[in-house]
């Protein structure tokens, strides 16, 4: 199998900095616990993808995060688009390499899904990008063969209902053919955390953590 890699961009889970849109109803500590669970499950999945190098662009101190088997690079300063572009540059210092960037907001991903996404990207060729839309209008995954096309990302408004369509347009304006990956729900607010947790195995960190927080919220009501 040809070389390929997965690039995960994430913050270290810290109360008050992680998943702040989960509060309310979550406390900052509960929101950080959901973030930690989502990161942990995501890293477990990406490490299980066959023949894929894993790069983690990390903002903050790793703390208790298990980063074994991963190449860790610090995130750049700046807005999200700037940090995404810099993460691609850090992960792709050499020649072309099929690279799939994901965040930690979709812990329902599976090794099989990510393997298919990488194969889709590789088959499409170096003149293509692969974009995984999210149900809120953004995107959960972006596949590129080199870092250069990612330089359009700082000009794309992020965390908006039209971020996905704007990202697609920017990539097409840069001369790439944009192919589609499956649409997923990502965790931004608590209803989405419930929906995502319901799609994960009951033994997963995210399912167990969200279930426990639901019980805490019900007891406090």
Secondary structure, DSSP 4 states (H G I P E B T S, - for coil): ---EEEEEEEEPP-TTTSSGGGTTTS-HHHHHHHHHHHHHHHHHHHHTSTT-EEEEEEES--TT---TT-EEEEPPSSSHHHHHHHHHHHH-SSS--EEEEE-SS-TT--HHHHHHHHHHHHHH-TTEEEEEEETTSSEEEEEESSSGGGGGGGGSPPSSTTHHHHHHHHHHHTTPEEEEEEEE---SSHHHHHHHHHTS-TTSHHHHHHHHHHHHHHHH-
